[in-house]
Amino acid sequence: MSAQPEDQVQIFKLLFGASWEDPSSDRRALRIRPGDCVMTVTSGGCNTLEFLLDDPAHVYALDINPLQSYLLELKCAAIRHLDHRDLLAFIGVSPSETRGGVFEVLAGDLTAPAAQYWRSRPDAISRGIIKAGNYESFIRLFSSFLRVFQGKRRIDGLLQCETAQQQQAYFEDHWNTLRWRLLFKLLANKWVLARRGLSVDYFKFDDGSSSFSESFLRRARHAMREIPIQTNYFLAQYLLGRYTSESIVPAYLLEANLPVIKQRLDRIEIVTAPAQEWLSQQPASSIDCFSLSNICELMSPEETDRLFSEVARSAADSGRICFRNLIVPRGVPEPLQHQLVLQEDLSRELLAQDRSFVYSRVQAFVVKKDAV
Ligand SMILES: C[S@@+](CC[C@H](N)C(=O)[O-])C[C@H]1O[C@@H](n2cnc3c(N)ncnc32)[C@H](O)[C@@H]1O
């Protein structure tokens, strides 16, 4: 018997109100062509929406968590019905006092379980749905501690750096303090994350909490020194708890892109299912691009092998894959590596330039069907 909507709300938590993976990396790895069929992991829905800019014929947005599907339903309804200014206000980029009323207008577009879920979360609607997940709640906690530990002037100074040289000098001379390093020990550990519902089991942080905070400190250092800071809307959220401006936001929210996104919305098909099971039901050679997020870290090695063998079977020849690791090393099983071929140079570049910066691997693969 399948779970009823009320049960699902009990079992699942909305973990992400926005996507925390740099869609530019996925778009470079996937090279989506007009007419392509794309499979992606829904999560916060932002990347699914951004892929529409590359003109795919169809985008399957999969998530095992029905609440992430309900989030994407609501984002689609908002994009369909609102103009740019009202869209930014409703989802939480700009201020608004009227989100509850706007939701009632959009609710008619939602499936019954999605409407029911959002009616049970008036707090999330009035805060703005891009801030509604447990991860965003952790980011707010982090950025409020950061303001105390580093001070507003120092944060503003970092965000004003215009060149890599300025960023590196600022990081070494002003930012890399004992308090900065202490902040990671205090907040980026498994106990604090677990209290936000981002449980250790969810992420399978099997390298322990101390190496966890150390490894994230190293990744933050890389983002602050090496990745252009003024266009990094991921880092802005960790530093400020919000985007720096309405023009430095995910590309699907840019005014110039909104008409195209609106026009192509119907190409998205939202599916609530485990990716590995759903893929096993797809015809052979039917999918051109796979954006797999880091879902394998939530699976056993055996399930990971199953996922990749279904990817190899359902992928079209010359298909492309983008795949991430956060903590737990997972990857294409050895027997499939001649069919799912790692693009080593591109993967190195993607990892170095990825604005979402917390990942240990961002990898691009190409599918070679004749290498079976
Ligand atoms: C792997 S998590 C990681 C979050 C991600 N790093 C981000 O920035 O959005 C992304 C989503 O994958 C979903 N997920 C986990 N395992 C899955 C599976 N086997 N099939 C489909 N979705 C899955 C989770 O519910 C979550 O919404």
The ligand as an SDF file (V2000), in Angstrom:
LIG
                    3D

 27 29  0  0  0  0  0  0  0  0999 V2000
   21.5050   13.5200   -3.3040 C   0  0  0  0  0  0  0  0  0  0  0  0
   20.6910   14.9000   -2.5600 S   0  0  0  0  0  0  0  0  0  0  0  0
   21.9790   16.0390   -2.5910 C   0  0  0  0  0  0  0  0  0  0  0  0
   21.5920   17.4420   -2.6380 C   0  0  0  0  0  0  0  0  0  0  0  0
   22.3450   18.1950   -3.6230 C   0  0  0  0  0  0  0  0  0  0  0  0
   23.7440   18.1730   -3.3520 N   0  0  0  0  0  0  0  0  0  0  0  0
   21.8040   19.5630   -3.9200 C   0  0  0  0  0  0  0  0  0  0  0  0
   22.5490   20.4850   -3.9060 O   0  0  0  0  0  0  0  0  0  0  0  0
   20.6310   19.6700   -4.2290 O   0  0  0  0  0  0  0  0  0  0  0  0
   19.6090   15.4770   -3.7990 C   0  0  0  0  0  0  0  0  0  0  0  0
   18.2670   14.8060   -3.8330 C   0  0  0  0  0  0  0  0  0  0  0  0
   18.4370   13.4560   -4.1860 O   0  0  0  0  0  0  0  0  0  0  0  0
   17.3070   12.7570   -3.7150 C   0  0  0  0  0  0  0  0  0  0  0  0
   17.6470   11.3280   -3.7800 N   0  0  0  0  0  0  0  0  0  0  0  0
   18.4330   10.6310   -2.9470 C   0  0  0  0  0  0  0  0  0  0  0  0
   18.5620    9.3630   -3.3550 N   0  0  0  0  0  0  0  0  0  0  0  0
   17.8200    9.2450   -4.4880 C   0  0  0  0  0  0  0  0  0  0  0  0
   17.5160    8.1760   -5.3820 C   0  0  0  0  0  0  0  0  0  0  0  0
   18.0300    6.9680   -5.2290 N   0  0  0  0  0  0  0  0  0  0  0  0
   16.7110    8.4380   -6.4260 N   0  0  0  0  0  0  0  0  0  0  0  0
   16.1730    9.6570   -6.6260 C   0  0  0  0  0  0  0  0  0  0  0  0
   16.4170   10.7000   -5.8020 N   0  0  0  0  0  0  0  0  0  0  0  0
   17.2210   10.5060   -4.7540 C   0  0  0  0  0  0  0  0  0  0  0  0
   17.0970   13.3570   -2.3410 C   0  0  0  0  0  0  0  0  0  0  0  0
   15.7590   13.1520   -1.9190 O   0  0  0  0  0  0  0  0  0  0  0  0
   17.4490   14.8230   -2.5680 C   0  0  0  0  0  0  0  0  0  0  0  0
   16.3060   15.6070   -2.7780 O   0  0  0  0  0  0  0  0  0  0  0  0
  1  2  1  0
  2  3  1  0
  2 10  1  0
  3  4  1  0
  4  5  1  0
  5  6  1  0
  5  7  1  0
  7  8  2  0
  7  9  1  0
 10 11  1  0
 11 12  1  0
 11 26  1  0
 12 13  1  0
 13 14  1  0
 13 24  1  0
 14 15  1  0
 14 23  1  0
 15 16  2  0
 16 17  1  0
 17 18  1  0
 17 23  2  0
 18 19  1  0
 18 20  2  0
 20 21  1  0
 21 22  2  0
 22 23  1  0
 24 25  1  0
 24 26  1  0
 26 27  1  0
M  CHG  2   2   1   9  -1
M  END
$$$$
